[in-house]
């Protein structure tokens, strides 16, 4: 095996170990935090009916769901089932967590991708316009847009858009049952428009600020001055030399925001009644549905890690210096 192949294998090995350690840490933390909440999932799922059960019936239910075992035994039993491909069984819905996640994850993925597209379409042009004329009125407008995106809470913007669209424009597709893209693409995009705009506007702000800072840092580099001295036009200079080199920090920011969206869209999904994975976790926490919360959070963590790996790979495409190293 050549030296380069050995180094590549070593990097891949370290990356796999880091991913495994991260997922184990997330699993342990979620398990401990759920058990720290008073009550148990039997009482939460049955509500007032739990009081009607005899002690023997309650003990039988706890034994059935395995929550009568010591916590260490419960944790490693759950991990063993996970490694066997079994995500568990929902006490609330009486279905497997795998089927719940398979129906909810595509909704959140679609919402996250549409939000990122909207954020890039707003953030990069605003950042470039601000950087093209720093300390002018255009820069000020860009800064105000970025501050608005950072300052307005997503739940407030979501409520405003939903109220205004419903009462002012008569546009409220989210009042209908959720339609998957393969059932009705038109209705699906209408239902996704306002939630994606809500999340995309908030994410556009840090992307605009990062783009502005990166463009200002790159435009004074030696290779940019050399290209300008050779007579390269300003428009071509910005697109080919400045923007391409400024995209590296923007790529980092986009990757982090996409990972955040996979687990952070809870409030927006709840307001717009989207059956995504965030809403699934919220309902699971409210009803102490251990298997749903534990396995879903682990799926979100895995998706976050994969997004970061894809972001690292994107560096190699965006920046030739990373590819060369």
C-alpha positions as CSV (number, residue, x, y, z in Angstrom):
1,X,0.0,0.0,0.0
2,X,1.4,3.4,-1.0
3,X,1.9,6.2,1.5
4,X,-1.0,8.3,0.2
5,X,-3.3,5.3,0.4
6,X,-2.2,4.6,4.0
7,X,-2.8,8.2,5.0
8,X,-6.2,8.2,3.3
9,X,-7.2,4.9,5.1
10,X,-6.0,6.4,8.4
11,X,-8.1,9.6,7.9
12,X,-11.2,7.5,7.1
13,X,-10.6,5.3,10.2
14,X,-10.3,8.4,12.4
15,X,-13.5,9.8,10.9
16,X,-15.4,6.6,11.4
17,X,-14.3,6.4,15.1
18,X,-15.3,10.1,15.6
19,X,-18.7,9.5,14.1
20,X,-19.2,6.4,16.3
21,X,-18.1,8.3,19.4
22,X,-20.4,11.2,18.6
23,X,-23.4,9.0,18.1
24,X,-22.7,7.0,21.3
25,X,-22.5,10.3,23.2
26,X,-25.8,11.6,21.8
27,X,-27.5,8.3,22.6
28,X,-26.2,8.3,26.2
29,X,-27.2,12.0,26.8
30,X,-30.7,11.6,25.3
31,X,-31.3,8.4,27.4
32,X,-30.2,10.1,30.6
33,X,-32.1,13.3,30.0
34,X,-35.4,11.4,29.2
35,X,-35.1,9.4,32.4
36,X,-34.5,12.5,34.4
37,X,-37.9,13.8,33.6
38,X,-40.5,12.8,36.3
39,X,-43.0,10.2,35.4
40,X,-42.9,7.3,33.0
41,X,-44.2,6.5,29.5
42,X,-47.0,4.2,30.8
43,X,-48.6,7.0,32.8
44,X,-48.0,9.6,30.1
45,X,-49.5,7.5,27.3
46,X,-52.6,6.3,29.4
47,X,-53.3,9.6,31.1
48,X,-56.0,9.5,33.7
49,X,-56.7,5.8,32.7
50,X,-53.4,4.9,34.3
51,X,-55.0,5.4,37.8
52,X,-57.6,2.7,37.0
53,X,-54.9,0.0,36.5
54,X,-54.1,-2.3,39.3
55,X,-50.5,-2.5,40.6
56,X,-50.2,-5.9,38.9
57,X,-51.4,-4.5,35.6
58,X,-49.0,-1.5,35.9
59,X,-46.1,-3.9,36.7
60,X,-47.0,-6.1,33.7
61,X,-47.0,-3.1,31.4
62,X,-43.6,-1.9,32.7
63,X,-42.2,-5.4,32.3
64,X,-43.6,-5.6,28.7
65,X,-41.9,-2.3,27.7
66,X,-38.7,-3.2,29.7
67,X,-38.8,-0.1,31.9
68,X,-38.8,-2.2,35.1
69,X,-35.1,-3.1,34.4
70,X,-32.1,-1.2,35.8
71,X,-31.2,1.8,33.7
72,X,-27.9,0.3,32.5
73,X,-29.7,-2.8,31.3
74,X,-32.3,-0.6,29.5
75,X,-29.6,1.4,27.8
76,X,-27.5,-1.4,26.5
77,X,-30.6,-3.4,25.5
78,X,-31.8,-0.4,23.5
79,X,-28.3,-0.1,21.8
80,X,-28.3,-3.8,21.0
81,X,-31.7,-3.5,19.3
82,X,-30.5,-0.4,17.4
83,X,-27.4,-2.3,16.1
84,X,-29.7,-5.1,15.0
85,X,-31.8,-2.6,13.0
86,X,-34.7,-2.3,15.4
87,X,-35.5,1.3,16.3
88,X,-38.2,0.3,18.8
89,X,-41.9,0.5,19.2
90,X,-44.0,3.6,19.9
91,X,-46.2,3.3,22.9
92,X,-48.3,6.3,21.7
93,X,-49.1,5.2,18.2
94,X,-48.7,1.5,18.6
95,X,-46.4,1.4,15.5
96,X,-42.7,0.9,14.9
97,X,-40.4,3.9,15.2
98,X,-38.8,2.9,11.8
99,X,-42.1,3.4,10.0
100,X,-42.8,6.7,11.8
101,X,-39.4,8.0,10.9
102,X,-39.6,6.8,7.3
103,X,-42.8,8.9,6.8
104,X,-41.6,12.0,8.8
105,X,-38.0,12.3,7.6
106,X,-38.7,13.1,3.9
107,X,-41.0,16.0,5.0
108,X,-38.2,17.5,7.1
109,X,-35.5,16.9,4.5
110,X,-37.7,18.6,1.8
111,X,-38.4,21.5,4.1
112,X,-34.6,21.9,5.0
113,X,-33.5,21.8,1.4
114,X,-36.1,24.3,0.2
115,X,-35.2,26.6,3.1
116,X,-31.5,26.4,2.2
117,X,-32.2,27.2,-1.4
118,X,-34.2,30.3,-0.4
119,X,-31.5,31.3,2.1
120,X,-28.8,31.1,-0.6
121,X,-30.9,33.0,-3.1
122,X,-31.4,35.8,-0.6
123,X,-28.1,35.7,1.4
124,X,-25.4,35.5,-1.3
125,X,-26.7,38.4,-3.5
126,X,-27.4,40.6,-0.4
127,X,-23.8,39.8,0.9
128,X,-22.2,40.5,-2.5
129,X,-24.1,43.8,-2.9
130,X,-23.1,44.9,0.5
131,X,-19.5,44.0,-0.1
132,X,-19.4,45.7,-3.5
133,X,-19.9,49.1,-1.9
134,X,-18.9,49.0,1.8
135,X,-20.0,51.8,4.1
136,X,-22.6,53.0,1.6
137,X,-26.4,53.0,1.6
138,X,-26.3,49.6,-0.2
139,X,-24.1,48.2,2.5
140,X,-26.5,49.6,5.1
141,X,-29.6,48.0,3.4
142,X,-27.8,44.7,3.4
143,X,-26.9,45.0,7.1
144,X,-30.5,45.9,8.0
145,X,-31.8,42.9,6.1
146,X,-29.3,40.6,7.9
147,X,-30.2,42.1,11.3
148,X,-33.9,41.6,10.6
149,X,-33.3,38.0,9.7
150,X,-31.3,37.4,12.9
151,X,-33.7,39.4,15.2
152,X,-37.2,38.2,14.1
153,X,-38.0,34.9,15.9
154,X,-39.1,32.1,13.5
155,X,-42.3,31.5,15.5
156,X,-43.3,35.2,15.1
157,X,-42.6,35.3,11.4
158,X,-44.4,32.0,10.9
159,X,-47.5,33.2,12.8
160,X,-47.5,36.5,10.8
161,X,-47.2,34.8,7.4
162,X,-49.8,32.2,8.3
163,X,-52.3,34.8,9.6
164,X,-51.7,37.2,6.7
165,X,-51.8,34.5,4.1
166,X,-55.0,33.0,5.5
167,X,-57.0,36.1,6.3
168,X,-55.5,38.7,3.9
169,X,-54.9,36.6,0.8
170,X,-57.1,33.6,1.4
171,X,-54.0,31.4,0.8
172,X,-53.8,28.7,3.5
173,X,-52.9,25.4,1.9
174,X,-51.6,24.3,5.4
175,X,-55.2,24.1,6.5
176,X,-55.5,21.0,4.4
177,X,-54.1,17.5,5.1
178,X,-50.4,17.3,4.2
179,X,-49.9,16.2,0.5
180,X,-46.7,14.3,-0.4
181,X,-44.9,15.5,-3.6
182,X,-45.7,12.2,-5.3
183,X,-49.4,12.7,-4.5
184,X,-49.7,16.3,-5.6
185,X,-46.5,18.3,-6.3
186,X,-48.4,21.6,-6.7
187,X,-50.2,21.3,-3.4
188,X,-47.1,20.1,-1.7
189,X,-45.0,23.1,-2.9
190,X,-47.8,25.4,-1.8
191,X,-47.8,23.9,1.7
192,X,-44.0,24.1,1.9
193,X,-43.7,27.7,0.6
194,X,-44.5,29.6,3.8
195,X,-42.5,27.3,6.2
196,X,-39.5,27.3,3.9
197,X,-39.7,31.1,3.6
198,X,-39.9,31.4,7.4
199,X,-36.8,29.3,7.9
200,X,-34.9,30.5,4.8
201,X,-35.2,34.2,5.8
202,X,-33.7,33.5,9.2
203,X,-30.8,31.5,7.7
204,X,-30.2,34.0,4.9
205,X,-29.0,36.5,7.5
206,X,-25.8,34.7,8.6
207,X,-25.1,33.6,5.0
208,X,-25.3,37.3,3.9
209,X,-23.0,38.4,6.7
210,X,-20.5,35.6,6.0
211,X,-20.6,36.3,2.2
212,X,-19.9,40.1,2.8
213,X,-17.0,39.4,5.2
214,X,-15.5,36.7,2.8
215,X,-15.8,38.9,-0.3
216,X,-14.2,41.9,1.5
217,X,-11.3,39.6,2.6
218,X,-10.8,38.1,-0.8
219,X,-11.1,41.1,-3.1
220,X,-7.8,42.6,-1.8
221,X,-5.8,39.4,-2.3
222,X,-2.8,39.5,-4.7
223,X,-4.3,37.2,-7.3
224,X,-7.3,39.5,-7.5
225,X,-5.1,42.6,-8.0
226,X,-3.1,40.7,-10.6
227,X,-6.2,39.7,-12.5
228,X,-7.5,43.3,-12.4
229,X,-4.1,44.5,-13.6
230,X,-4.4,42.1,-16.6
231,X,-7.6,43.9,-17.6
232,X,-10.2,41.3,-16.4
233,X,-13.6,43.0,-16.2
234,X,-15.1,43.7,-12.7
235,X,-18.1,41.5,-13.3
236,X,-16.0,38.5,-14.5
237,X,-13.5,39.2,-11.7
238,X,-16.2,39.0,-9.0
239,X,-17.8,35.9,-10.4
240,X,-14.7,33.9,-11.3
241,X,-12.1,35.0,-8.8
242,X,-13.7,36.7,-5.8
243,X,-17.0,34.7,-5.4
244,X,-15.5,31.3,-6.0
245,X,-12.8,31.8,-3.3
246,X,-15.3,33.4,-0.9
247,X,-17.6,30.4,-1.1
248,X,-15.5,28.3,1.3
249,X,-16.8,30.0,4.5
250,X,-20.3,30.2,3.0
251,X,-20.2,26.5,2.4
252,X,-19.2,25.9,6.0
253,X,-22.1,28.1,7.2
254,X,-24.6,26.5,4.9
255,X,-23.6,23.0,6.1
256,X,-24.0,23.9,9.7
257,X,-27.4,25.6,9.1
258,X,-28.6,22.5,7.1
259,X,-27.7,20.3,10.0
260,X,-29.4,22.6,12.4
261,X,-32.6,22.6,10.3
262,X,-32.9,18.8,10.4
263,X,-33.6,19.0,14.2
264,X,-34.4,22.6,14.7
265,X,-37.6,23.0,12.6
266,X,-39.8,21.8,15.5
267,X,-41.7,25.1,16.1
268,X,-42.2,25.8,12.4
269,X,-43.4,22.3,11.7
270,X,-45.8,22.6,14.6
271,X,-47.2,26.0,13.5
272,X,-47.8,24.9,9.9
273,X,-49.0,21.3,10.9
274,X,-46.3,19.6,8.9
275,X,-45.8,15.9,9.9
276,X,-42.0,16.2,10.0
277,X,-39.4,14.7,12.3
278,X,-39.3,17.7,14.6
279,X,-43.0,17.5,15.3
280,X,-42.5,13.7,15.9
281,X,-39.9,14.4,18.5
282,X,-42.0,17.1,20.2
283,X,-45.0,14.7,20.5
284,X,-42.7,12.0,21.8
285,X,-41.3,14.3,24.5
286,X,-44.8,15.4,25.6
287,X,-45.9,11.8,26.0
288,X,-42.6,10.4,27.2
289,X,-42.5,8.0,24.3
290,X,-38.9,6.9,25.0
291,X,-38.3,4.8,21.8
292,X,-39.6,7.6,19.5
293,X,-37.5,10.3,21.1
294,X,-34.3,8.3,21.5
295,X,-34.2,6.8,18.0
296,X,-35.4,9.9,16.2
297,X,-32.8,12.1,17.9
298,X,-30.2,9.5,17.0
299,X,-31.3,9.6,13.3
300,X,-31.1,13.5,13.4
301,X,-27.6,13.3,14.9
302,X,-26.6,10.8,12.1
303,X,-28.0,13.1,9.5
304,X,-26.1,16.1,11.0
305,X,-22.8,14.1,10.9
306,X,-23.4,13.1,7.3
307,X,-24.1,16.7,6.3
308,X,-20.8,17.7,7.9
309,X,-19.0,15.0,5.9
310,X,-20.6,16.2,2.7
311,X,-19.6,19.7,3.6
312,X,-16.0,18.6,4.0
313,X,-16.2,16.9,0.6
314,X,-17.6,20.1,-0.9
315,X,-14.4,22.0,0.2
316,X,-12.5,19.8,-2.2
317,X,-14.8,21.0,-5.0
318,X,-14.9,24.7,-4.1
319,X,-11.3,25.2,-3.1
320,X,-8.5,23.6,-5.2
321,X,-6.0,24.2,-2.3
322,X,-7.9,21.7,-0.1
323,X,-7.9,19.2,-3.0
324,X,-4.1,19.7,-3.4
325,X,-3.4,19.2,0.3
